[in-house]
Amino acid sequence: MAEIAVTAVITVLWEKLLSGDLMKLARSEEIDSQLNKWKKTLPLIQAVLGDASQKHITDRAVRLWVNDLQDLSYDIDDVLDDLATEALRRKLNQEAHTSTSTGKVLKFFPNCCTNFTPRNFMYGRKMSSKLDEITAKLRDLVEQKNDLGLNVNAERSNRERPLEQTSLVDESKIMGREGDKEALLGKLLGNEECDQNVSIVSIVGMGGIGKTTLAKVLYNEEKVKDHFELMAWVCVSEEYDVLNISRSIFEAVAKENTKFSNLNLLHVALKEKLSKKRFLLVLDDVWNEDYSKWEVLQSPLLVGAPGSKIIVTTRSTRVASVMDTKETYPLNVLSDEDALSLFAQHALQEKFLLVTNF
């Protein structure tokens, strides 16, 4: 379905908008305000795609809205790729200048002066015009979204309560995620410098793509178990109850079921358990977009030792943003070959069950 493709594209677009080099170029050309608008608008649109998937079959207007969004998403992708290429070109040119004797003289001048060329000036004007056009189209899509009655909560209210996932996994049934696993292990086990002891890694992708399964694989990896002193797995889902989530974290790290009369006592005890300990916490299937709720939940978690990590699985880039994610990892669909192998595996298993139950 088009909604699934658009969800994946928007996730990638949001990730590109986090690029430091791209935003540096945008600021120098005074077009960063437009890109910041995109950062805020794209997650708002993505959040209603679940509702759009419910209505597109019977509502032609919704179907046309999704198609327009898909076309615009590809236009945005082209523009961001253009900006990234230009940022790289200027960076290489600057390095070439500073490596020559003439370039050494240029070091005495501000970057704004050395970058001010007729080509750069014309590039900024051209891109500003393109960005204005795309921003206007995005604004129209947001207004149409409201007119069509698309909303964030519709998909959740129409579904049954999801089955809670545990941390256990059968890795023999997993295909095509070796590269993702290695990339995320690097983020979990690396000793990168960070201004906080506890950093967040968000695995973002559409429903059913394998975010939870990948988190399970990481959670059960021996190198991960050896690296962290304390570990906890919590399935959050739609009902973001700070008290229940905090209780689940405490029970996992303390290995005890203690009754607390209020959240304050629970958080004091949890803070004591986590203090100066390197821990790994998985928050699976997070939907909450309210920063105040996340702020309360994280308050006892900030005392962990350097290198502590929180893995978040979510469908929404906005959720990742709200949680101050240090590393956002967009999970892409499987390759055609891996998808076919996975389908064949399930088909054969289904056939075997039918035969044995006959």
Secondary structure, 3 states (H helix, E strand, C coil): CHHHHHHHHHHHHHHHCCCHHHHHHHHHCCCHHHHHHHHHHHHHHHCCHHHHHHHCCCCHHHHHHHHHHHHHHHHHHHHHHHHHHHHHHHHHHHHHHHCCHHHHHHCCCCHHHHCCCHHHHHHHHHHHHHHHHHHHHHHHHHHHHHHCCCCCCHHHHCCCCCCCCCCCCCHHHCCCCHHHHHHHHHHHHCCCCCCCCEEEEEEECCCCCCHHHHHHHHHHCHHHHHHCCEEEEEEEECCCCHHHHHHHHHHHHHCCCCCCCCHHHHHHHHHHHHCCCCEEEEEEEECCCCHHHHHHHHCCCCCCCCCEEEEEEECCHHHHHHCCCCEEEECCCCCHHHHHHHHHHHHHHHHHHHHHHC
